[in-house]
Amino acid sequence: MSESPILPALDLLSGTVSAAQAAVEAGHLVDIASLDGAVADLCAAVVALPQPHQAKAARKLARLADDLAALAAALATQRELMERASKAAARQRAIEAYPAETSGS
């Protein structure tokens, strides 16, 4: 029996998620707007696979779930860092807007 085209698609999506995680960890912003749809489509396709392919697909889905969890953690860290940087920049703008008065003025 030949391999289902769903199995390579799961590998491709896992690789895409891993690449997105690496980009986020390197400080880049990534567009993952279509990711949820791609995951949902593949999950639906896996359910329809013939029995011989389901075990292999389940292992690939478990790997994808791990990759997605790692991406979520990287995005949470990125968001926290960006929020800190934004607050620091706002403080700096406030300091520059209201310079300290010197004595004798």
N, C-alpha and C positions, 0 to 999 in steps of 0.2 A: 504494500500500500504506500503511495507517495505521501510526502509530507504536505500538510496543509499550508497554504500561503499565510495563514494567520500566525503561524509560529515564527517565521522570519519577521513579520510585522511587529510582533511583540519584542523581538530582539532590537529592531530598529527604534522602537519607541523607548525602550530601556536605555539605549545608547544616547538618544536625544535628551532624555531626562538627565542622564549623567553629565552630558556636555553642558546643559543648562546649569546644573549644580556647580560645575567647575567654573563657568563664566561668572556666576554670582559670587562664588568664593574669591574670584580674582577682582571683584569690585565692579563688575559690569551689570547693567540692567538688562533683563531678558523679558521678552514678550511670550508669555505662556497662555495667552488668551484661548487658543484652540486646543490646549492640552486636555482639558476635561472632556471635551467631545471625542477626541481621539481615544482616550482611555475607555470611555463609555462604549464607543463603537466596537473596540476590540474585545471588551468584556462580553458584550452581547454576541459577538461572533464566536467566542470560545464556548459559550453555552451550546451553540449549535454544532460544534465539532463532533465527529464520530468518536465513539468510545476510545478507540486506540490512541487518539491524539490528546485526549483530555488530561491524562496524567502529566505529559510533557508540558502542555499548556499551563497547567496548574503551577508547575515549578517556575515557569517563565513569568506567570502573573505574580508569584511570590517575590521573585527578583524585582519586578517592576514596582511592587508595593514598597520594597526596601529602598529602591531608587527614589521613589516619590517622597518617602519619609525623609530621606537625606536632603532632597531639594527643598522640602518645606522647612527643615531646620536651617538650611543655608539662607533661605529667604527671610526667616525670622531674625537671624543674626544680622543680615544686611539691613533690614528695617530698623532694628535697634541702633545700629551704627549710624544710619542716616538721620534718625531722630536726634541722637546725641550731637551730631555735627550741626544740625539745624539749630538746636538750642544754643550751642556754643557760638554760632554765627550771629544769632539774634542778640546774645549777650554782648558780643564784640561791637555790633552796630550801636547798641544802647550806650556802651562806654564811649564810643567815638562821637555820638550825638551830644553827649553831656560831659564834656571834658571836666576834670577836677579843677576847681578854682585854686589859684595859687595864693599864698598868704601875701598880704600887702596890697591887694586889689581893692 
